Amino acid sequence: MKLSRAVGEFIKELEPSKAKQTRDGYASDLHHLASMARPDSVLAFNESLVTTYFQALSSQGQRMSTLHRKRASVSQLAEWGVRKGLWAKNPIAGNPMFKFKRPDAIPKPYTRDESARLMGLSLTGAEKVFRALLYYTGLRVTPICEILISNVNLGVQEINVDGKRVEIYGTIRTIGKGNREHIVPVVKELAEILGDWLRVYPGKGYEYLMRQTNGRPYRRKTVERMTAAWGQEAGVSDCIPHRFRHTYASDLLARGTDIRVIQRLLGHGSIQSTLVYTKVSDAQAFAAVMVARG
């Protein structure tokens, strides 16, 4: 069997358990690996091929976090191939050559000034809606691109929280990592923007909320190009979609929101993924002390 075909079959078997963005990442990593096999055969999947693959990545200056992620995709392919009887052993398992320490992830939220400049840009059309969705929901860019019109429920609702009546302006349902359903509340500012958008671009419930003229959803890369352009116009460096998510979580934490509530709003499967935002708050607190004593 060709290694490229084996990769394709492995990716198909990932579908029930992995989010689309994860599957796409695995597919990109592993098809790159298969393209380096000489010949294109499962027999070529060995320590030599994997070594050549990671040496090529290292020579390109790939970050340690990227190498760690790519190692995970190769390792899972290796384990799958052993179970299928395509090769005798996993060339990565127990091999210190392929151990890449994952660096501690420190979120990089926008500063208040950066957020103000980005939200102050005069955007129109789809760009205005994408900016609002990123800023007011903390959702990842891929789930945002895949929101269907039927996933959006606008309308004022009253909920009771610890004896207090709180108004929300709707909800948005998405599918996050691990194929988990994730529902986020809609704030007033976002509800107004979405309402205007749906009045101009109404559609069937099965159609994408943010669809191109051909009816297809926007691609993650397209939204990344949008945010890069916003950053250039607003004078904000490293303006990427995921930093809006960091900002959303960090702002909630700064307002005293319980970490478990933030976990729920971000759709994290583990509280450990959410606790990383406390590192940002610690850094901000230490900086405040230094400024006060300076």
C-alpha positions in Angstrom: 0.0 0.0 0.0 1.1 3.5 -0.7 2.0 5.6 2.4 0.0 8.5 1.0 -3.1 6.2 0.7 -2.5 5.0 4.3 -2.4 8.6 5.5 -5.7 9.3 3.7 -7.4 6.3 5.4 -6.0 7.3 8.8 -7.4 10.8 8.4 -10.9 9.4 7.5 -10.9 7.3 10.7 -10.2 10.5 12.7 -13.4 12.2 11.6 -15.7 11.1 14.4 -13.4 12.2 17.2 -11.5 15.2 16.0 -12.5 18.7 15.1 -12.2 19.8 11.5 -9.3 22.1 12.2 -7.4 19.2 13.9 -8.1 16.9 11.0 -6.9 19.5 8.5 -3.7 20.0 10.5 -3.0 16.3 10.7 -3.7 15.9 7.0 -1.3 18.7 6.1 1.5 17.3 8.4 1.2 13.7 7.3 0.8 14.3 3.6 4.0 16.3 3.8 5.6 13.4 5.5 4.3 11.0 2.9 5.6 13.2 0.1 9.2 12.6 1.4 8.9 8.8 1.2 11.0 7.1 -1.5 9.2 5.0 -2.7 5.7 6.0 -1.7 5.1 2.9 0.3 4.1 2.0 3.8 7.4 0.1 4.0 9.2 3.5 3.8 7.6 4.6 7.1 10.6 4.1 9.4 13.0 5.9 11.7 15.0 7.2 8.7 11.9 8.8 7.1 10.7 10.4 10.3 14.2 11.7 11.0 14.5 13.3 7.6 11.0 14.9 8.1 11.9 16.5 11.4 15.3 17.6 10.2 13.6 19.4 7.3 11.2 21.1 9.7 14.0 22.2 12.0 16.0 23.6 9.2 13.0 25.8 8.3 13.1 27.3 11.8 9.9 25.7 13.0 9.0 26.6 16.6 9.3 24.0 19.3 5.5 24.2 19.9 5.0 23.4 16.2 7.4 20.5 16.2 5.6 19.1 19.3 2.2 19.3 17.5 3.6 17.6 14.4 5.2 14.9 16.5 1.7 14.1 17.9 0.2 13.6 14.4 3.1 11.4 13.3 2.9 9.4 16.5 -0.8 8.7 16.1 -0.3 7.6 12.5 2.5 5.3 13.7 0.3 3.7 16.4 -2.6 3.3 13.9 -0.3 1.6 11.4 0.9 -0.9 14.0 -2.7 -1.8 14.8 -3.5 -2.2 11.1 -0.4 -4.3 10.6 1.1 -1.9 8.0 4.4 -1.7 9.8 6.0 -3.7 12.6 6.8 -1.0 15.1 6.3 2.7 16.0 9.6 4.4 15.1 8.8 7.3 17.5 7.8 5.4 20.7 10.6 5.6 23.3 13.0 7.3 20.9 14.6 10.3 22.6 15.5 11.8 19.2 11.9 12.7 18.6 11.1 14.3 22.0 10.2 17.9 21.7 9.4 19.8 24.9 6.3 21.7 24.6 6.9 25.2 25.9 4.6 26.7 28.5 1.8 28.5 26.6 1.4 32.1 27.6 -1.7 33.8 26.2 -1.1 37.1 24.4 -4.3 39.1 24.7 -4.5 42.5 23.1 -3.9 45.4 25.5 -6.8 47.8 26.2 -5.4 50.3 23.8 -4.9 47.7 21.1 -8.5 46.4 21.6 -9.8 50.0 21.4 -7.9 50.7 18.2 -9.1 47.4 16.6 -12.7 47.9 17.6 -12.6 51.5 16.5 -11.8 50.6 12.9 -14.6 51.5 10.5 -15.4 48.1 9.1 -18.3 47.0 7.0 -19.9 43.9 5.7 -18.5 40.5 6.6 -15.4 42.0 8.2 -17.5 43.9 10.7 -19.4 40.7 11.6 -16.3 38.6 11.9 -14.6 41.2 14.2 -17.7 41.2 16.4 -17.9 37.4 16.6 -14.2 37.1 17.5 -14.3 39.9 20.1 -17.7 39.2 21.8 -17.7 35.4 21.9 -14.1 34.2 22.3 -14.8 31.4 19.8 -12.1 29.9 17.6 -12.1 31.1 14.0 -12.9 27.7 12.5 -16.1 27.1 14.5 -17.1 30.7 13.7 -16.7 30.0 9.9 -18.9 26.9 10.3 -21.9 28.6 12.2 -25.2 27.9 10.4 -28.1 30.3 10.5 -30.0 27.8 12.5 -27.3 27.9 15.1 -28.0 31.5 15.9 -30.9 32.3 18.2 -31.4 36.1 18.7 -33.9 37.6 21.1 -33.8 38.9 24.7 -34.0 36.2 27.3 -34.0 36.6 31.1 -32.1 34.2 33.3 -31.8 33.9 37.0 -28.3 33.9 38.5 -28.0 33.7 42.3 -31.3 35.5 42.7 -30.4 38.2 40.1 -32.2 38.6 36.8 -29.8 38.9 33.9 -30.6 39.6 30.3 -28.9 37.9 27.4 -29.6 38.8 23.8 -29.4 35.3 22.3 -27.1 32.3 21.9 -24.8 30.8 19.3 -24.3 27.0 19.1 -21.0 25.7 17.6 -19.1 22.4 17.6 -15.7 22.8 19.2 -12.7 20.6 19.8 -13.4 16.9 20.4 -16.7 17.3 18.5 -18.2 18.9 21.7 -21.3 21.1 21.5 -20.5 24.6 22.7 -23.1 27.3 23.3 -22.1 30.9 24.0 -24.3 33.9 25.0 -24.8 36.9 22.7 -24.3 40.3 24.1 -26.3 43.3 23.0 -23.6 44.8 20.7 -23.2 41.5 18.9 -26.9 40.9 18.6 -27.4 44.3 16.9 -24.6 43.5 14.4 -25.9 40.0 13.7 -29.5 41.3 13.4 -28.4 43.8 10.7 -26.4 41.1 8.9 -29.3 38.7 8.8 -31.7 41.4 7.5 -29.4 42.1 4.6 -28.4 38.4 4.0 -31.3 36.2 5.1 -31.1 32.5 4.3 -32.2 29.0 5.1 -31.4 27.5 8.5 -28.9 25.0 6.9 -27.0 27.8 5.2 -23.8 29.3 6.7 -24.2 32.5 8.6 -20.9 33.8 7.1 -21.1 32.5 3.5 -19.4 33.7 0.4 -21.2 34.5 -2.9 -20.9 30.8 -3.9 -22.6 29.7 -0.6 -19.5 28.2 0.8 -18.2 29.2 4.3 -15.2 31.5 4.6 -11.9 29.7 5.2 -9.7 30.2 8.3 -6.9 31.6 6.1 -9.3 34.3 4.7 -10.2 35.5 8.2 -6.5 35.5 9.2 -5.8 37.8 6.2 -8.6 40.0 7.4 -7.2 40.3 10.9 -3.7 41.0 9.6 -5.1 43.9 7.6 -6.9 45.2 10.6 -3.7 45.1 12.6 -1.8 47.0 9.9 -4.5 49.7 9.8 -4.8 49.9 13.6 -1.0 49.7 14.3 -1.4 46.4 16.2 1.4 43.9 15.6 0.7 40.1 15.4 -3.0 40.7 14.8 -4.4 37.1 14.5 -7.9 35.7 15.3 -6.8 33.6 18.3 -5.6 36.7 20.2 -9.3 37.8 20.3 -10.0 34.6 22.2 -7.1 35.3 24.6 -8.5 38.9 25.1 -12.0 37.6 25.8 -10.8 35.2 28.5 -8.3 37.6 30.1 -11.0 40.4 30.3 -13.4 38.0 32.0 -10.7 37.0 34.5 -9.8 40.7 35.2 -13.5 41.3 36.0 -13.4 38.6 38.7 -15.2 35.9 36.7 -14.8 32.4 38.3 -12.3 30.3 36.4 -14.8 27.5 36.0 -17.2 29.9 34.3 -14.4 31.0 31.9 -13.7 27.3 31.2 -17.4 26.8 30.3 -17.4 29.9 28.0 -14.3 28.9 26.2 -15.4 25.3 25.8 -12.3 23.9 27.4 -12.5 20.2 28.2 -10.0 20.6 31.0 -9.6 23.3 33.6 -5.9 23.1 33.1 -6.3 24.7 29.6 -8.1 27.6 31.3 -5.7 28.1 34.2 -3.1 29.3 31.7 -4.9 32.7 31.7 -4.0 33.2 35.3 -0.4 33.6 34.2 -1.3 36.7 32.3 -3.1 38.1 35.3 0.0 37.4 37.5 2.2 39.2 35.0 -0.1 42.2 34.9 -0.2 42.3 38.7 3.6 42.2 39.0 3.9 44.9 36.4 1.4 47.1 38.2 3.5 46.8 41.4 6.7 47.8 39.6 5.0 50.9 38.0 3.5 51.9 41.4 7.0 51.8 43.0 8.8 53.3 40.1 
